[in-house]
């Protein structure tokens, strides 16, 4: 596996830094190298932020922001049109968006004309509200990313979520996160 770079777009408080780290730690379970780090300053809750994940079968020797991602993850659909989500995206890249819109609608909104770019959508906000009773969609977006980009195995993401969130949250909350993650995996749409 070559180096794959992922750029996450969301808002402070949505869990994108945690999700970025969980994806990286799932890669560790597959003996892959990884980096995960946020890009934000003294932002307040709700401010736009970015996080980055790198996954590779070889040691990673770069240590700067992800400028040319193969995968872009948009956790907050309100950022579409506010930020240049497709900036630097690889010609054959993957875009995964939390949105009730179809992949074709999101493709049009982003101005993606290349058929080589794959666009996936999942209504992670609705899944989070139904399953977690809160609008915290980032962790369950991991299911959509696994389905869309295939960087790691779903069971390794679930094991990581159970372990890492299990250290901080009540068991029923952790199980709800796993249920939501599986739903996102099953419900993601490609277009």
Buried (B, 14 or more C-beta within 10 A) or exposed (E): BEBBBBBBBBBBBBBBBBBBBBBBBBBBBBEBBBBBBBEEEEEEEEEBBBBBBBBBEEEBEEEEEBEEBBBBBBBBBBBBEEBEBBEBBBEEBBBBBBBEBEBEBBBEBBEBEEEEBBBBBBBBBBBBBEBBEEEBBBBBBBBBBBBBBEBBBBEBBBBBBBEBBBEEEEEEBBBBBBBBBBBBBEBBBEE
